[in-house]
């Protein structure tokens, strides 16, 4: 049996209601999606056997696998696909990732094993959106009968849900009728909830659990030194950022925001807060493993440029610097580790930043949701693989996550055009322009991209980690 350790409880098992990453690593084991993502986050057909895209990019026709059954024995058909996406798109669905389905005009059943999506406009990441755990296909007949998927999820995935005990464990058993013949290879799987990160590491070291992708950076050397454990690293889709409040003086001046960026020694953040297990972000926030990464757009030196920062502050009318505050969510150890280093960096260019801390959920209510801060820090975890997911939510003026109050008609148009352009080449050029504008305006200050840190028993074979941090590929692994 695979026993994996996680630090947090899920927030629901129904794809339309599970908003958190911990919900998604359960959902992806129990359900399946039309498309799936490979370890490098590229989409391939899963419940779909094949697909066709119309020349204008507005219609996607999926041919579905035949003979697939839900865990309760119901047959999977095109009706389930239509029902699933109509449910996600319903005005009162409460779906947290509604932006992914908002451009679907209609979903039509062509025949029992063919379904056609018609879009209002081209959506570059559409195949990736239908591979997201929230797009998992649910059984129409069962849900319409009143079954609560949040209490007992039922899908077509590699594992059947057995039980959930809050703050303790989630248990699964093998789906013997899974459509990928012979898989999964584990008879059972258990997700242990171990909220104390040190106890999580201890559990892996002692063999109480045999897998985790949440190893704290401070403990990774111990995992590597253990002869019974494999230690893996992978640059992932999580980055840490600093948010200056663009609506407050002096941060309403782009030169001041640029100065803050140049003042920061990102290499010191990597060494001091991440024990060397992170990549400094010297350009835009799209990571170097993604196709829209712009390697020649890296204007910030790894150790910062304090003299340039001072010159920019002088140009902005602050030759002697200024005083400000940094309000930090104390519940995130990585954020707490980087803030004193940032404070020292800013002091060297004349910016005196007083640190204040606040626990979640008070921080969400009093700081984040009201934009009540001078400077704050946070991390962004992209659940997808498309460049749009790294930038639109954070740089577009119409998005709720734009808490730094940045508004630029030029940026909004670039983001919209990049998402809807018909070819990857066109999209790449638009994301390049978007990143160039992000340097000029510097509405957020990218810091570092933390790596995925994984430890597991060496008996585990053929496990391939995913850039997204998801665990779909566990179905392909086995114990020797």
C-alpha positions in Angstrom: 0.0 0.0 0.0 1.3 3.5 -0.8 1.1 5.8 2.2 1.6 9.4 1.3 2.0 12.3 3.8 0.4 15.8 3.4 0.3 18.7 5.7 -3.3 19.9 5.1 -6.8 18.6 5.0 -8.8 18.7 1.7 -11.7 21.2 1.3 -14.1 18.9 -0.5 -14.2 16.1 -3.0 -16.8 17.3 -5.5 -14.9 18.8 -8.4 -17.2 21.8 -8.5 -16.7 22.5 -4.8 -13.1 21.4 -4.1 -11.1 24.7 -4.3 -7.8 23.6 -2.8 -4.7 21.8 -4.0 -5.2 19.2 -1.4 -8.8 18.6 -2.7 -7.3 18.2 -6.2 -4.8 15.5 -5.3 -7.8 13.4 -4.1 -10.1 14.3 -7.0 -7.5 13.3 -9.6 -7.2 9.8 -8.1 -11.0 9.2 -8.0 -12.2 10.9 -11.2 -10.9 11.2 -14.8 -10.8 14.1 -17.2 -11.2 14.4 -21.0 -7.5 15.3 -21.3 -4.7 14.6 -18.8 -1.3 16.2 -18.3 2.0 14.4 -18.6 4.9 15.0 -16.2 5.9 18.1 -18.2 2.3 19.4 -18.0 1.5 18.7 -21.7 -2.1 17.6 -22.4 -2.9 14.2 -23.9 -6.3 12.3 -24.3 -7.6 10.5 -21.2 -11.4 9.9 -21.3 -11.2 11.2 -24.8 -9.7 8.8 -27.3 -9.1 11.6 -29.8 -10.1 15.2 -30.6 -10.5 17.5 -33.5 -10.3 21.3 -33.5 -12.2 23.3 -36.2 -10.1 25.6 -38.4 -11.4 28.7 -36.7 -10.5 27.3 -33.2 -14.0 27.6 -31.9 -15.1 24.0 -31.9 -13.5 21.0 -30.1 -15.0 17.6 -30.9 -14.0 14.8 -28.6 -14.4 11.1 -29.4 -14.8 9.2 -26.1 -13.5 5.9 -24.8 -16.1 3.2 -24.9 -16.7 0.6 -22.2 -15.6 3.0 -19.3 -17.6 2.6 -16.1 -18.0 4.8 -13.0 -17.2 3.2 -9.7 -20.9 2.5 -9.0 -21.2 0.5 -12.3 -22.9 3.2 -14.4 -21.6 3.5 -18.0 -19.7 6.7 -19.0 -21.2 8.5 -22.0 -21.2 11.9 -23.7 -24.2 12.8 -21.5 -21.9 12.8 -18.4 -19.5 15.2 -20.1 -22.2 17.6 -21.1 -23.8 17.4 -17.6 -20.4 18.0 -15.9 -19.5 21.2 -17.9 -23.1 22.5 -17.7 -22.9 22.1 -14.0 -19.5 23.9 -13.8 -20.9 26.8 -16.0 -24.2 27.2 -14.0 -24.5 30.8 -12.7 -24.8 29.7 -9.1 -22.2 26.8 -9.3 -19.7 28.6 -7.0 -16.9 27.0 -9.0 -13.6 28.7 -8.0 -12.1 28.3 -11.4 -15.0 29.7 -13.4 -12.6 31.6 -15.7 -11.7 28.3 -17.3 -15.2 27.6 -18.5 -16.6 31.1 -19.0 -15.9 31.1 -22.8 -17.8 27.8 -23.4 -20.9 28.7 -25.5 -22.4 25.2 -25.5 -21.7 21.6 -25.0 -23.6 19.2 -27.3 -24.0 15.5 -27.4 -23.3 14.3 -31.0 -23.8 10.6 -30.2 -23.3 8.5 -27.0 -19.5 8.6 -27.5 -18.9 12.0 -29.2 -19.3 15.5 -27.6 -18.7 18.9 -29.1 -17.7 22.1 -27.3 -18.4 25.4 -29.0 -16.5 28.4 -27.7 -17.4 32.1 -27.8 -13.8 32.9 -28.8 -10.4 31.1 -29.2 -9.0 29.9 -25.9 -5.4 28.9 -26.2 -5.3 26.9 -22.9 -8.6 25.0 -23.6 -7.1 21.5 -23.7 -5.2 22.2 -20.5 -8.4 23.6 -18.8 -10.3 20.3 -19.5 -7.3 18.4 -18.0 -7.6 20.3 -14.7 -9.0 18.3 -11.7 -12.0 20.7 -11.4 -13.0 19.6 -14.9 -13.2 15.9 -13.8 -16.2 14.1 -15.3 -19.0 13.2 -12.8 -21.8 10.7 -13.2 -25.0 12.5 -14.3 -27.5 9.9 -13.3 -26.0 9.5 -9.8 -25.8 13.3 -9.1 -29.3 13.9 -10.4 -30.5 11.2 -8.0 -29.3 13.4 -5.1 -25.9 11.6 -4.3 -23.5 14.0 -2.5 -20.1 13.7 -4.2 -18.6 15.9 -1.5 -19.3 13.1 1.0 -18.5 10.2 -1.2 -16.8 11.0 -4.5 -17.5 8.5 -7.4 -15.7 8.8 -10.7 -13.9 6.6 -13.3 -10.4 7.1 -11.9 -7.7 4.6 -10.9 -8.7 4.5 -7.2 -12.1 4.2 -5.4 -12.7 6.5 -2.4 -13.1 4.5 0.8 -13.1 7.0 3.7 -12.0 10.3 5.1 -11.2 11.1 8.7 -10.5 14.8 9.2 -7.0 15.7 10.4 -6.1 12.0 10.1 -6.3 10.1 6.8 -8.0 9.6 3.4 -8.2 6.0 2.2 -8.6 4.6 -1.3 -8.8 1.1 -2.9 -7.8 0.0 -6.4 -10.4 0.3 -9.1 -10.3 -3.1 -10.7 -12.3 -1.9 -13.7 -10.0 1.0 -14.5 -9.9 1.6 -18.3 -6.0 1.6 -18.4 -5.7 -2.2 -18.2 -3.5 -3.5 -15.4 -3.3 -0.2 -13.6 -3.1 1.0 -10.9 -0.5 -1.3 -9.5 -1.2 -0.5 -5.8 -4.1 -2.5 -4.1 -4.7 0.5 -1.8 -3.5 4.0 -1.1 -3.7 6.2 2.0 -3.1 9.9 2.3 -2.0 10.7 5.9 -2.6 14.2 7.2 0.4 15.3 9.3 0.1 19.1 10.0 3.4 19.3 11.8 6.0 19.6 9.0 8.8 18.2 11.2 6.6 15.2 12.1 5.9 14.7 8.4 9.7 14.4 7.8 10.1 12.1 10.8 7.3 9.9 9.5 9.0 9.5 6.1 12.4 8.8 7.7 11.0 6.2 10.1 8.9 4.4 7.4 5.5 5.3 8.9 4.8 6.8 5.5 6.6 6.0 2.3 6.0 9.1 0.1 5.6 12.9 0.3 6.1 15.8 -2.1 6.0 18.3 0.8 9.5 17.9 2.2 10.5 21.2 4.0 13.8 22.7 2.5 15.5 22.5 5.9 15.0 18.7 6.0 15.8 17.8 2.4 19.5 17.0 3.1 18.4 14.5 5.8 16.1 12.8 3.3 18.9 12.7 0.7 21.3 11.1 3.3 18.9 8.3 4.2 19.9 5.1 2.3 16.3 3.8 2.1 14.9 7.0 0.5 15.0 8.6 -2.9 15.1 12.4 -2.9 13.9 14.2 -6.0 13.8 17.9 -7.0 11.9 19.6 -9.8 11.4 23.2 -10.6 7.6 23.6 -10.4 4.9 26.2 -10.9 5.1 27.9 -7.5 6.7 31.3 -7.2 7.1 33.8 -4.3 6.5 37.5 -4.9 6.5 40.8 -3.1 3.4 43.0 -3.6 3.8 46.8 -3.3 0.4 48.5 -3.0 0.2 50.3 -6.4 -2.6 52.6 -5.1 -0.6 54.0 -2.1 2.3 56.5 -2.2 5.1 56.1 -2.9 4.3 52.7 -4.6 2.0 54.5 -7.1 5.3 55.5 -8.9 6.7 52.7 -11.2 10.2 53.9 -10.5 9.8 53.2 -6.8 8.5 49.7 -7.6 11.5 49.1 -9.9 13.8 50.3 -7.2 12.4 47.8 -4.8 13.0 45.0 -7.4 16.6 46.0 -8.0 17.3 46.3 -4.2 16.6 42.6 -3.6 19.3 40.0 -3.5 17.4 37.0 -4.8 20.4 34.7 -4.5 20.4 35.5 -0.7 16.7 34.5 -0.6 17.5 31.2 -2.3 20.4 30.4 0.1 18.9 31.8 3.3 15.3 30.8 3.1 15.2 27.9 0.7 18.6 26.1 1.5 19.6 26.5 -2.1 16.4 24.7 -3.4 14.8 27.4 -5.5 15.5 29.4 -8.7 15.9 33.2 -8.5 13.4 35.0 -10.8 15.4 37.5 -12.7 12.8 38.2 -15.4 9.1 37.5 -15.8 7.2 35.1 -13.7 6.7 32.5 -16.4 9.2 29.7 -15.4 12.0 28.5 -17.6 10.5 25.1 -18.2 7.4 26.7 -19.8 7.3 27.4 -23.6 6.5 31.1 -23.1 9.7 31.7 -21.0 11.8 34.6 -22.3 15.5 33.8 -21.5 16.8 37.1 -22.9 14.5 39.1 -20.7 16.3 38.9 -17.4 17.2 42.5 -16.4 17.7 41.9 -12.6 21.1 40.7 -11.4 20.9 37.6 -9.1 22.5 39.6 -6.2 20.4 42.7 -7.0 21.7 46.2 -8.0 21.6 48.5 -5.0 23.2 51.5 -6.8 20.6 51.3 -9.6 17.9 51.1 -6.9 19.2 54.3 -5.2 19.3 56.1 -8.6 15.7 55.1 -9.4 14.6 56.3 -5.9 16.3 59.6 -6.5 14.6 60.0 -9.9 11.3 59.3 -8.2 11.9 62.1 -5.6 13.2 60.0 -2.7 17.0 60.5 -2.7 17.0 59.7 1.1 14.6 56.8 0.8 11.4 56.5 2.9 9.7 54.6 5.7 7.1 51.9 5.1 5.6 48.7 6.5 5.5 45.0 5.4 2.6 42.9 6.6 3.2 39.2 6.4 1.0 36.1 6.9 2.9 34.3 9.7 1.3 30.9 8.8 3.7 30.3 5.9 7.2 29.4 7.0 8.8 30.3 3.6 7.4 33.8 3.7 8.6 34.3 7.3 12.0 33.2 6.2 12.4 35.6 3.3 11.1 38.8 4.9 14.1 39.6 7.2 16.4 39.2 4.2 14.2 41.6 2.1 14.1 44.0 5.0 17.9 44.1 5.1 18.1 44.6 1.3 15.7 47.5 1.4 17.6 49.2 4.3 20.7 49.3 2.2 19.0 51.5 -0.3 17.4 53.8 2.3 14.0 52.1 2.6 13.1 51.4 6.2 10.4 48.7 6.3 8.8 47.8 9.6 7.6 44.1 9.7 4.1 43.2 11.1 2.8 39.6 11.2 -0.7 38.2 11.2 -2.0 34.6 11.2 -4.4 33.2 8.6 -7.4 33.6 8.4 -7.2 37.1 10.0 -4.6 38.0 7.3 -7.1 37.1 4.5 -9.8 39.2 6.1 -8.0 42.3 7.2 -5.0 42.5 4.7 -5.5 40.5 1.5 -9.2 40.9 0.8 -9.2 44.7 1.5 -5.7 45.5 0.1 -4.9 47.1 3.4 -1.0 47.0 3.3 2.0 49.0 2.0 4.0 45.9 1.1 3.1 42.2 1.6 4.5 38.9 0.3 2.7 35.8 -0.9 3.3 32.8 -3.2 1.4 31.8 -6.3 0.8 28.1 -7.0 -0.2 27.6 -10.6 -2.4 24.5 -10.9 -1.9 24.4 -14.7 0.8 24.5 -17.3 -0.3 27.3 -19.6 1.5 30.7 -19.4 -1.9 32.4 -18.9 -2.3 30.9 -15.5 1.0 32.4 -14.3 0.0 36.0 -15.3 -3.7 36.8 -15.9 -5.0 36.3 -12.4 -2.2 38.6 -11.0 -1.7 41.3 -13.7 -5.2 41.8 -15.2 -7.1 44.6 -13.6 -10.4 42.7 -13.5 -9.1 39.8 -11.4 -9.8 39.3 -7.7 -6.2 38.2 -7.0 -4.9 41.6 -8.3 -4.8 42.8 -4.6 -1.9 45.2 -5.4 -4.4 47.4 -7.3 -2.6 47.5 -10.6 -4.6 48.8 -13.5 -3.3 49.0 -17.1 -5.4 48.9 -20.2 -2.3 48.0 -22.2 -1.6 45.0 -19.9 -5.2 43.9 -19.9 -5.3 43.9 -23.8 -2.0 42.0 -24.0 -3.2 39.3 -21.6 -6.6 38.9 -23.4 -4.9 38.8 -26.9 -2.3 36.3 -25.6 -5.0 34.0 -24.3 -7.1 34.0 -27.4 -4.4 34.1 -30.2 -4.8 31.1 -32.5 -1.1 29.9 -32.6 1.5 29.2 -30.0 4.0 31.4 -31.8 1.6 34.3 -31.7 0.9 33.7 -28.0 4.6 33.4 -27.2 5.3 36.8 -28.7 2.4 38.4 -26.8 3.6 36.9 -23.5 7.0 38.3 -24.3 5.5 41.8 -24.7 3.5 41.3 -21.5 6.7 40.5 -19.6 8.5 43.5 -21.0 5.6 45.7 -19.8 5.8 44.0 -16.4 9.4 45.1 -16.0 8.5 48.7 -16.9 5.5 48.9 -14.6 6.7 46.4 -11.9 3.3 46.0 -10.3 4.5 42.9 -8.5 8.1 42.0 -7.7 8.9 38.4 -8.5 11.3 36.8 -6.1 12.1 33.1 -6.4 10.5 29.9 -7.7 10.6 27.2 -5.0 11.3 23.7 -6.1 9.1 20.6 -5.6 10.9 18.5 -3.0 9.9 14.8 -3.0 11.0 11.9 -0.8 9.9 8.3 -1.2 11.0 4.8 -0.4 13.5 3.4 -3.0 11.1 0.5 -3.4 8.8 2.8 -5.4 9.5 2.3 -9.1 8.5 4.2 -12.3 7.2 7.3 -10.4 7.5 10.4 -12.5 6.9 13.7 -10.7 4.7 16.4 -12.3 5.6 20.1 -12.7 2.2 21.0 -11.3 2.8 19.1 -8.0 -0.2 16.9 -8.8 0.0 13.1 -8.3 -1.8 11.6 -11.3 1.3 9.6 -12.3 1.1 7.5 -9.1 -1.2 5.2 -11.1 1.9 4.3 -13.3 4.2 3.4 -10.4 4.7 0.2 -8.4 6.7 -1.3 -5.5 9.5 -3.7 -6.4 
